[in-house]
Amino acid sequence: MKSICSGWIGRMFWVVGLCVTLSTRADLASLFTNLNATRPPGRPRLPCILFIQCDSLGYLDLSCYGQTNFATPNLDHLASLGLLFTNYDASGTGRSDSQAAFLTGHNPANAASALSAGNPTIAQVLKSHGYHTGLIGEWDFGSSGTGNTPWEKGFDEFAGYFTPEDAENYYADFMWRYAPNTVLNTNTRTFETYVGREPLMANLGGAHGVYIPDLYTKAAQNFIHNNSPDAANHYRPFFLWLSYPTPRPNQNEARRTGNGVQVPSDAPYSDEPWPQAEKNKAAMIARLDADIGTIISAIGKMRQSNNVAVFFTSASVPQKTGGLDPSFFPSVVSTNDVRLPLLAWWPQHFPAGRVSAYHSSPADFLPTAAELGFIDTLTNLAGTSLVSVLYGQTLTNQATPN
């Protein structure tokens, strides 16, 4: 009798289990209604964007553009693996207007006023769509208390300077920083934002212990390392604007000594029969080229090469100032030529080894970044997206170089 009851009870639990299983499957089927149909399109992984900008670097200052007096192998390699533009210019404007056009997507002639008028910046646009944003370098549009600081214009992190005079001092003894959640409040046991002017002890008293572009390169490596998309940050993309002063002369140093081109050493051009300022410039560009190589290598070590779209350009054309003469090497094709170098690199996305004569300007970067980030293009912008050009589609416009 006992074995009969046990068998009956066992069969009862089997039936109940089967019913529960079927019920669960029915519930799952009602939740996942697309199991036996076409899957919905997945959301594309947003690319990280790295915009590297130097200053006063001429169209012919890179060997990939024709410079024969000195070499820029890392930038040449970048060009060979990406796209080289031959008709990019800042419309003859100065550095601040060029940078404001980059930030706002408006024409250089009115970009500075457009920035203060409250138009969204490239950082604000990308941040509002999930990007972590950073600026390393010069910001000419307002310091603390103005309402126009980098962190009030969309940058989550900032390290650099608020005036041209400070930014072009290659041995400055301080640097401004905005760093959220980095200072521990021992009373509340919470991390707070650091905003302030950090002293650089190695440069105090006029010492030349730390070269500022070296700090920028290290800061860029740290930013890339800390913010590369991974499971921990839910594959959040980053946008970094890295703005070197190189090879712009330090005007205060030029007034003091006649040579404003500050560099730790003029090697490997020490023995060249050039004016000292020109040897310094060549050495400075060589250091910049090495810095770019270091940053690209850092991206590779993080296994992010296929996930970071990199742009490299200059903010303004070279000027006859600080002991330099743009015609010495030369740096420009002619005195009225306002073209600047522009390289774009994104392995497995931008076809390699191409040259484009498509006319472009700083105002094109905001719509370009927006399209790369799958963001609806903003209206009333002077700039147009370069994404079609970057992906290898044949486009032309009427502008031609001088």
LOKE-923791 format. One record per atom (N, C-alpha, C, O, CB): x negated, y, z. Coordinates in steps of 0.05 Angstrom, whole numbers, plus 5000, padded with zeros to 4 digits. Glycine has a CB too. Layout:
<sites>
XYZ ...
</sites>
This chain:
<sites>
498349765000 500050005000 498350255000 498850454986 501950005024 496150245016 494350475018 493050534991 492850774984 492250425038 492250324976 490950374950 492950484930 492250634913 489750114940 495550394933 497550504914 497950804919 498050954900 500250354918 498150884945 498451164952 496051324943 496351544932 498851204982 493651214947 491251364938 491251404909 490551624899 488651214947 492051204894 492151234865 494151434856 493651594837 492750964851 496451434869 498551634862 497651914868 498052094852 501151564877 496351944892 495452214899 493252314880 493252544872 494352214928 491552124872 489452204853 490552294827 489652494815 487551974848 492552144817 493852224791 495252494794 495252644775 495852014782 496452554817 497852804822 495853044820 496453244807 499252804849 493553014833 491553224832 490453264804 489753484796 489253174851 490253044789 489253064761 491253224744 490453384728 488852784749 493853174748 495953314733 495953604741 496153784724 498753184738 495753664767 495753944777 493254084765 493454314756 495753954808 490953944766 488554074755 488754124725 487954334716 486153894759 489953944710 490353984682 492154224677 491654394659 491653744669 494254254693 496154484690 494754744696 495054944682 498554454708 493054744717 491554984724 489655064702 489355294694 490054944751 488254854691 486354904669 487755024645 486855214633 484954644661 490054904638 491555004615 492555294620 492555464602 493954824608 493455334645 494455604652 492155804650 492556024640 495655604680 489755724660 487455904660 486755964631 486156194624 485055784674 486755764614 486055804586 488055994573 487356164557 485955544571 490655964581 492656134569 492256424578 492456604562 495456044578 491456454604 490956724614 488556844600 488657084592 490456724644 486356684596 484056784582 484656854554 483757054543 481756574583 486356694541 487056754513 488557014511 488357164492 488756524502 490157074532 491657324532 489857564536 490357784527 493857324552 487657514551 485757734556 483857774532 483458004524 484057674581 482857564521 480957574498 482457514473 482157294461 478557384502 484057694464 485957644442 484457614416 485657534396 487957864440 481857684415 480457674390 478657424387 476857424370 478757924387 479057224405 477256994405 477256844378 475156754370 477956804427 479456824366 479756674341 480056864317 481056774296 482056484343 479357114320 479557304299 476857444294 474857364307 481757514305 476857634277 474357784271 473557954296 475258094307 474657964247 471057934303 470158094326 470158394320 469558464297 467358004335 470758554340 470658844335 467758924331 465958794341 471859004358 467259134316 464459224311 463159304337 464359454353 464359454291 460659214342 459259294366 458159574364 457759684342 456859094370 457859694387 456759964388 453759954381 452259804394 457260104415 452760114362 449960104355 448160204378 448960384392 449460264329 445860084380 443860184400 442860454390 441860484368 441559984403 443160654407 442360924400 439260944400 438060844419 443661134419 438061074380 435161094380 434161314399 435561514403 434261154352 431861274410 430461484424 429361674404 428761594381 428261374443 429061924411 428062134393 425762284406 426062394428 430362334384 423462284393 421062424403 420362644383 419562574360 418662234408 420562894391 419863114374 417263244384 417263374405 422163324372 415063204369 412463314377 411963564361 411963554336 410163094373 411463774374 410964034361 408464164372 408164194396 413464224365 406664234354 404364394362 404864684352 407164754346 401664274349 402764844352 403265124344 400865224328 398565164334 403665304369 401365384308 399365504291 397665304276 395365354269 397465674308 398865074270 397564874253 398464904225 400864904219 398164584264 396664944206 397365004179 398064764162 397464534170 395165154166 399264814139 399964604120 397564434112 397864194108 401264724096 395264564109 392864414100 390964344123 388664264118 391464584080 391864364148 390164294170 390064004176 388563914194 391064444195 391563834162 391563544166 390363424140 390963514118 394363434172 388763214144 387563094120 389662954103 389162914079 385462894129 391962874114 393962754097 395262964079 396762894060 396062624114 394863224085 395763444068 393563564051 394063744035 397063664085 391163454053 388963544036 386563664049 384663734036 390063744018 386563674076 384163774090 381763584086 382063344090 384763804120 379463694078 377163524073 374863584092 372863424093 376163564044 375063794108 372863864126 372863694151 370763654164 372964154133 375163604160 375363434183 377663244179 379463294162 375763604209 377763034196 379662824192 381762814215 381162894237 378262554190 384162724208 386262684228 387362404223 389662374214 388462904225 385862194231 386661924223 389261824235 390661674222 384461734231 389861904259 392361804272 394861924258 396761784254 392361874301 394762184253 396962314239 397162214210 399262184199 396662614239 394862164197 394762054170 396161774170 397661714152 391962024159 395561614191 396761354193 399761374197 401261214186 395461194216 400561564213 403461614217 404861684191 406961584185 403861844238 403461854175 404561934149 404761694130 406761664115 402862154136 402761514131 402761284113 404961084119 405760934102 400061154113 405861084144 407860904153 410661034154 412660904161 407260794180 410761284146 413361424147 413761604124 413161534101 413561584173 414761844130 415462044109 413962304114 413862404136 418462094109 412662404093 411262664093 412762864077 413362824053 408362634082 413563084090 415063304076 413063504065 411163584080 417063434095 413463594041 411663794029 412964064026 411764254016 410763694001 415464094036 416864344033 418464414058 420764484056 418664334008 417164384081 418364464106 417164734115 414664764114 417864244128 418864924123 417765174131 419465294154 421865224157 417565374108 418265474168 419665614190 420665894181 421166064197 417865644214 420865934154 421866174142 420266424150 421366644151 424766214150 417766384156 416066614162 416466734190 415266944196 416366814142 418066604207 418566724233 416466644253 414666484247 421266634243 416566764276 414666704297 415466444312 417466324306 414466924317 413766374331 414166124346 416866114360 418265914358 411866084365 417566324375 419966314391 422466284373 424266134380 420166564408 422566434351 424866404333 424966124321 427166014319 424766614311 422666024314 422665754302 423665544323 425165364316 419765684293 422765574348 423565384368 426565414375 427965224380 421865424393 427565664375 430365704380 432065594358 434265494363 430966004383 431165614333 432565494310 432665184314 434765064309 431265564284 430565074322 430464784328 432464714349 433864504347 427664694336 432664874370 434364814392 437364844385 438964694395 433765004415 438065044369 440865114364 441965034337 444465014334 441265404368 440264984317 441264924291 442065174275 443365154254 443564744292 441365414285 441965664272 439565774258 437265684264 443165864292 439965964240 437766074225 435666204243 436366324264 438766284205 433066184236 430966304253 431366604258 430666704279 428266264240 432566744238 432867034241 434767114264 434467324275 433967144215 436666934271 438467004292 438666794314 440466804331 441167054281 436666614314 436866384333 436466464362 437866354379 434866174325 434666654367 434266734395 436766844407 437366784430 431966934396 438167014393 440667124403 442766914405 444466914423 441567354386 442666724386 444666504386 444266334411 446266234422 444366334361 441766294420 441266134444 442466264468 443666134485 438266094447 442066524471 443066664494 446166694493 447466744513 441866944497 447266664469 450166694466 451766454476 454166464477 450866754437 450366244483 451666014494 452265784475 453765604482 454166094506 451065784451 451365564434 449965314445 447865354458 450365624405 451065074442 449764844454 447064794441 446664824417 451564594451 445164704457 442464634447 442464344439 444264194446 440364694468 440364264426 439963984418 439963814443 440963584442 437463954402 438763904465 438663754490 441463724501 442163504511 436763884510 443063934501 445763914512 447463724496 449063574507 447064194512 447163734469 448763554452 448063264457 449863104460 448263624422 445463204458 444662924463 445262834491 446062604495 441662894457 444863004511 445362934538 448362864542 449062684557 444563154557 450063014529 452962964532 453862704520 456062614525 454563194519 452062574504 452662324492 450762104503 450261904489 452462334462 449862134527 448461924541 445461924540 444261734551 449361674530 444262124528 441262134527 440162254553 441362424565 440362304503 437762154560 436162274581 434162464567 432762374550 434762064600 434062714575 432662914560 430363034576 430463064600 434563134551 428163094561 425863214574 424463414557 424463394532 423963004583 423163614569 421563814555 418863824569 418763874593 422964084554 416663794553 413963834563 412764054546 412364004522 412363564563 412064284557 410864494542 412064764547 413064824568 410964424513 412064924526 412765214528 415765254524 416965144506 411265374508 416965424541 419765504539 419765814542 419165924563 421465374562 420565944520 420366234519 423066374524 423366614518 419266324493 425066234534 427766344534 428966404561 431366454563 429566154520 427366394582 428466474608 427366294630 427366044628 431466464607 426566424652 425566274675 427766264697 430066344691 422966394687 427066174721 429066154742 430466414747 429266624749 427666054768 433166394749 434766624755 435966764730 437466944733 433166824770 435266674707 436266794682 438666654671 440066774654 434066794662 439166414680 441366254668 440566124642 442165984629 443766434662 438066154634 437066044609 434765854613 433065824595 436366264589 434565734636 432265554641 432665294625 434965234616 432065494671 430665134622 430964884607 433064704619 434664584605 428364734606 433164684646 435164504659 437964614657 439864464660 434364464688 438264874652 440864984647 441664964617 443965034610 441065274656 439864884601 440364854572 440064554563 439664504540 438365024556 440464374582 440764094575 438363914580 438663674575 441364084547 436164014591 433863844596 433963734624 434063884644 431264004590 433863474626 433863344653 431263374667 431163374692 434463044650 429063404653 426363434665 424863644649 425263684625 424863164665 423063784663 421463994650 418764014664 418564004689 422964264651 416664044648 414064104658 412664284638 412464214614 412263844663 411964524646 410764714626 410664994636 410165054660 412264694601 411165184617 410765464622 413065634610 414465544591 408165564611 413465874622 415666044614 414866284597 416566424587 417166144637 412266324593 411366554577 409166464558 407666274565 410366784595 408866594535 406666524517 403966554530 402066404524 406866694492 403666764546 401066814559 400166584576 397766504576 401167064575 401966474591 401366244608 400965994592 399165834597 403466194629 402665954571 402565704555 400065674539 399065454534 404965694537 398865904530 396465884514 393865894530 391665904519 396466114493 394065894556 391765864574 391265564578 392665434593 392166014601 389265464564 388765174564 387565074591 387264834595 386865104542 386865264608 385865184635 387465334656 386265434676 382865254637 390065344653 391765474673 391465334700 391065094701 394665474664 391765484722 391465364748 394165294761 394265254786 389865554766 396265274745 398865194755 400565094732 399865124709 400265434770 402764964739 404764884719 407464874732 407764784755 404064594707 409464974718 412264964729 413364694724 412864564704 413965184715 414964594744 416264334741 419164344751 419764484771 414764124756 420864204737 423564144746 423863844747 423763714725 425764284728 424163724770 424163434772 426363344792 425963354816 421463334782 428663264782 430863174799 430162924814 428762744805 433463134783 431262904839 431062654855 428162564860 427562324858 432662434842 426462754866 423662694870 422662774898 420462694905 421962814849 424162924913 423263024939 425162904960 427562944960 423263334940 423962754979 425462635000 426062825023 424262945035 423962385012 428662865028 429563025051 429562845076 431362665077 432363165046 427762875094 427462695117 429862715136 430362535152 424862745132 431262935134 433662975152 436062815142 437362675157 434363265155 436562835116 438862695104 438162425092 439962275084 440162875083 435562375090 434562125077 435562095049 436061875039 435561875094 435662325035 436462325007 434362464990 432862635001 439262455003 434262394965 432362524947 433562774934 435862764926 431362324925 432062984933 433063244923 431363334899 429263214893 433063454945 432263534886 430863644862 428563824870 428763994888 432863794844 426263784856 424063964859 424064164837 424064094813 421363804860 423964424844 423664634824 421464824835 421764934857 426364784819 419364854820 417265034830 414765034813 414564904793 416564954857 412865194822 410365244809 408265074824 407465134846 409565544808 407364864811 405364684823 402564784817 401864824794 405764404813 400864814837 398064894832 396464654820 396964424827 396764984858 394664724802 392764534791 390064594804 388564764795 392664544759 389464444825 387164504841 384564504825 382664654831 386964314864 384364334805 381864304790 381264554773 378964584764 382064064772 383264724770 382864964753 382865224770 382665444759 384964984732 383065204796 383065444813 380465594811 378365474808 383765374842 380665854812 378266024811 376866034785 374466094783 376265924832 378365984763 377165984736 375765734728 374465734707 375266214735 375965524744 374665274737 376065144714 378365184708 374665084761 374564974699 375564834676 375664534682 374464374667 373864894651 377064454703 377164174711 379164014696 378763774692 377664164740 381464134688 383563984675 384364144650 385064374651 386063944694 384364004627 385264124602 388264074599 389163844599 383663994577 389764294596 392664274597 393864074576 395663924583 393864544593 392964074551 394063874532 393663594541 395263414535 392763914505 391463534556 391063264567 393363194587 394362974588 388363244581 394163394603 396363354622 398963304607 400563134615 396663594641 399463454585 401863414569 401963124559 404062994560 401863614546 399663034549 399662764538 400262554559 401762364555 396862704525 399062594583 399562404605 402462424613 403662214619 397662474629 403562664615 406362694623 408262564602 410262444610 407062994625 407562584577 409162444556 409062144559 411162014557 408162524528 406662034565 406461754569 408161664593 409561454592 403561674574 408161824615 409761754638 412661764632 414261594640 409061944661 413461974617 416362004610 417261764594 419461654599 416762264594 415661684574 416461454557 416561194574 418361034571 414461424534 414561164591 414560924608 416960914627 418160704630 411960914624 417661144639 419761144659 422561134647 424461064660 419461394676 422861214622 425461244610 425961074585 428061114572 425861534603 424260894579 424760714557 427260544562 427660454585 422360524551 428960514542 431460364547 430960084555 429359934543 433160374521 432359994577 432259724586 434759654601 436459834605 429659664603 434959414611 437359334625 437759494651 440059554658 437159034633 435559584663 435859734688 437160004685 438660094702 433059784700 436760134662 438060394657 440260364636 441160564624 436060604647 441260114633 443460064614 442860144586 444560234571 446060204624 440260114579 439360174552 439960464543 440760524521 440559984531 439560634563 439960924558 437661034541 435360984547 440161084585 438261174519 436161284502 435061534514 436261664531 437161334473 432661614504 431561874513 431062054489 430661974467 428961824529 430962314496 430162524477 427962684491 428362794513 432562704468 425562694479 423362844490 422363044469 421662974447 421062654499 422263294478 420963514462 418263564475 418063664497 422763774462 416163484461 413363524470 412163744454 411663724430 411763254467 411663974467 410864214454 407964304462 407564424483 412764444459 406064224446 403264304450 402764594441 403964674422 401364104436 400964734454 400064994444 398064974421 397665164406 398965164466 396764744419 394564694400 395364754372 397664684364 393664404402 393664884355 391065004362 391265304365 389365454358 389064934340 393365404377 393765694380 391665804399 391165694420 396565754391 390366024392 388366144410 389566274434 391866354434 386666354394 387966274456 388666424480 387866714475 385466784474 387266304505 389866894473 389267174466 387767314488 386067484482 391967314460 388267254513 386767384534 383867304533 382067464538 387967304562 383367044528 380566954525 379267074501 376867144502 380466644523 380767114479 379667244455 378867534461 376767624451 381667224432 380467674475 379767954482 377367964500 375868154499 382168094496 376967764516 374767764535 372167674522 370067794527 375367574558 372267474504 369767364493 369567374462 367467334451 369567074501 371867434449 371867434420 372667164408 373067144384 369167514409 372766954424 373466694415 375666584434 375066504457 370966504414 378066564425 380266474442 380966184439 382966084450 382666634436 379366034424 379965754419 378665584440 376265514439 378965664390 380165514461 379165374484 379365074481 381464964475 380665464509 377064944483 376964654481 374564554498 372564694499 376664564451 374764324510 372564234528 369964204513 367864254525 373263964540 369964124487 367564094472 368164124442 370364064433 366263814477 366264234427 366664254399 365764004383 365764004359 365064494388 365063794398 364463534385 367063424371 369263464382 363363324406 366763294349 364363204335 363263404314 361963324295 364862934322 363963654317 363263854297 361164054306 360964274295 365764004288 359663974327 357764164339 355564244320 354664474321 356464024363 354864074301 352564134283 353464264257 351864314239 351063884278 356064304254 357064424229 356264724228 356264854248 360164394226 355664824204 354865104201 357265294199 357465454181 353065144176 359065264218 361565414218 361465624241 359965584260 364065234221 363065834240 363366004263 364365844287 365765644284 365366244257 363565924311 364165764335 367165724338 368065504346 363065904359 368765934333 371665904336 372765694317 374565544324 373066174330 371665674292 372665474273 371765194281 373365004278 371565534245 369365164292 368564904303 370364824326 371164584328 365664914313 371065014343 372864954365 375664864355 376864684366 373165194383 376565004333 379164934323 379164654311 381064494317 379965134301 377164584296 376964314285 376964104308 378263894306 374464284267 375364164329 375263974352 377963954366 378763744375 373064064371 379364184368 381964194381 383964024365 385563874377 382964474384 383864044338 385763884322 385063594324 386863424324 385563984292 382463524326 381663244330 382763134356 383662904357 378563224329 382663294377 383763214403 386763174401 387862984412 383063414425 388163354387 391063334383 391663074368 393462924376 392163574367 390163014347 390562764332 390162524350 391762334348 388562754308 388162524367 387662304386 389962284406 390862064413 385062344401 391062514415 393362504433 395762374420 397162214433 394062794441 396262434394 398562314380 398062014379 399961854383 398862434352 395661924373 394961644373 395561514400 396561284401 392161594365 394861644421 395361544448 398261504454 399161304465 394061724469 399861704446 402761684451 404061474434 405761324444 404061964444 403361444409 404461234392 403660964403 405260774402 403461264363 401260944413 400360694425 402060624450 402760394455 397360704433 402660834466 404260794490 407060694482 408160514496 404561054506 408160794461 410760704451 410660404443 412360254450 411760874427 408460334430 408060054422 407759874446 408859654446 405660034404 406259954466 405859794490 408559744505 408859544518 403859914509 410359934503 412959904515 414859744497 417259704503 414160174522 413859654474 415459504454 417859664445 420059554443 416359234466 417359924441 419560104433 419060224405 420560404397 419860324453 417060124390 416460254364 418860254346 419260454331 414160104351 420460044346 422760034328 425160174339 427360174327 423459754322 424860304362 427060434375 426660724380 428260854393 427760294401 424360834370 423761124375 423261254348 421361194334 421261154394 424961444341 424461614317 422661844325 423362004343 427161714305 420361864312 418362064319 418062274297 417962204273 415561924324 418062524305 417662744286 415262914296 414862944320 420262934284 413663004277 411363174284 411263414265 411563384241 408663014282 410963644277 410763894261 409364114277 408464064299 413563984251 409264344265 408164584278 410364794281 412164804264 405764694262 410164964301 412165164306 411865414289 413765554283 412165244335 409365474280 408865714265 406365684248 404665504253 408665964283 406065854228 403665844211 401265974225 401666134243 404265994184 398865904217 396466024230 396266324224 397166414203 393965874219 395166464242 394766754239 391766814242 390266664254 396366904261 390967034230 388267134233 387967274260 388367514262 387367324210 387367114280 387367224307 385667044325 385166804319 390267244318 384767144347 383366984367 380666884358 379666694369 384966764376 379567004337 377066914326 377366724302 375366634291 375466784347 379866664294 380366474272 381166624247 382366834248 382466274280 380566504225 381466604199 382666374183 381266184176 379066734182 385366374178 386666154164 385466084137 385965864126 389566204162 384066274125 382866224099 380166084100 379066014079 382566484084 379166034124 376465924126 376265644116 374465574101 375465944155 378165474123 377965184115 379065124087 377664974074 379465024135 381265214077 383365384088 385565224102 385664974100 384665554066 387265364116 389565234130 392165264114 394065114119 389865354157 392265464097 394765514081 394065524052 391765574044 396165774091 396065474035 395665474006 395165753996 393365803980 398065353992 396665944006 396466223999 397466394021 398766294040 397966293972 396966654020 397766824043 400766854046 401666904068 396567104039 402266804025 405166824027 406566554029 408966534027 406366974004 404966344033 406066074036 406666014066 404866024082 404065854025 409165964072 409965924100 410565634106 411865574126 412466094106 409665454089 410165164094 408465064117 406265164123 409565004068 409664864130 408364744153 408364434150 410064334135 409764824180 406564294163 406764004161 409163894176 409964004196 404163874173 410363684165 412563544178 412363254171 412463174147 415363664170 412163084191 412062794188 414262664204 415062764225 409262684197 415362444193 417462294207 416762004206 415961894185 420262354194 417161864228 416361584230 418261434247 418861504270 413461564242 419361214237 421061034252 420960764239 422560714220 424061144254 419160584247 418760324234 421360164231 423060164249 416760164249 421660034208 423959874201 426560034197 428659914194 424359664222 426260294197 428660464193 428060674170 429460684150 429460614219 425960834175 425061014154 423160874135 421060784145 423861274166 423760854110 421860714092 419060844092 418861084095 422860714063 416960674091 414260774094 413060874069 413860804047 412560544105 411061054072 409361144050 410761324030 410061314006 408360914036 412661484039 414061654020 413361954024 412462034046 417061624023 413562104003 413162394003 415762523993 416762443972 410662473986 416662734007 419162863999 418663163996 417463294013 421362814019 419663273974 419563563969 422063693978 422563933972 418963613940 423863553991 426363664000 425863904019 424263874037 428163454014 427164124014 426664364030 428164344056 430564294057 427564614015 426664384078 427864354105 426664574123 424664694116 427264074117 427964604146 427164814165 427764724193 429064514197 428665084158 426964874214 427464794241 430364754248 431164594265 426264994260 432164914234 434964894240 436164624233 438464564241 436465114226 434764464217 435764204209 435563994231 436763774228 434364114184 434064044252 433563824271 435963764289 436363534295 431263904288 437563964296 439863904313 441863724298 442563514309 441264164322 442663794274 444563614260 443263344254 444663144253 445463734234 440563334249 439263084244 439362904269 439962674267 436363134235 438663024292 438662864317 441562774323 441962554333 437563034340 443462944318 446262874323 447062634307 448362454317 448163114318 446362634281 447062404264 445562154272 446761934271 446562474235 443062174279 441561944289 442861824314 442861584318 438662014294 444061994330 445361904355 448261844351 449761814371 445062114376 449261834326 452061764320 453961964333 456061894344 452661484329 453162224332 454762434344 455962594321 454662664301 453062624362 458562664323 459862824303 458363084299 457663224319 462762874310 457763154274 456263394268 457763644278 460163674273 455563414238 456263824291 457464074299 458064254275 456764234255 455664214319 459964424278 460764604257 459264864259 458164934280 463764654256 459265014237 458065284236 455065294241 454065494251 459465464256 453765074234 450765074237 449565154210 450565094189 449864794246 447265284212 445765354188 444265114177 443865084153 443865594193 443364944195 441864704188 443564484177 445964474183 440264614210 442364304162 443764064152 442163814159 439663824162 444164084121 443463594163 442163344171 440263244150 440863254126 444263134178 437963144158 435963034140 436162724140 434362594128 433163124148 438162604152 438162314155 438162174128 436861974125 440662234171 439662274109 439762144083 436962144070 436161944058 441662284064 435462364073 432762384063 430962184078 429362044066 431662674065 431262174104 429662004120 430061704114 428161554115 430162054150 432461634107 432961364100 432361294071 432861064062 435861304106 431361484056 430361424029 432161484006 431661403984 429661144028 434461624012 436161693990 435061933975 433862113987 439061764001 435361943949 434262153933 436062393933 438262383923 433762063904 435162603946 436662853948 434863083939 432463073943 437862903976 436063283928 434563523920 436063773928 438463763931 433963523890 434563983932 435864243934 434164443919 432064383908 436064333964 435164693917 433964873898 431465013907 429965123891 435965083891 430965023934 428665163944 426065033934 425864783933 428765173974 424165183927 421565083919 419365223935 419765453943 421065113889 417065093939 414865223953 413665453937 413865463913 412665023960 412465643952 411165863939 408665773924 407265943912 410366083959 
</sites>
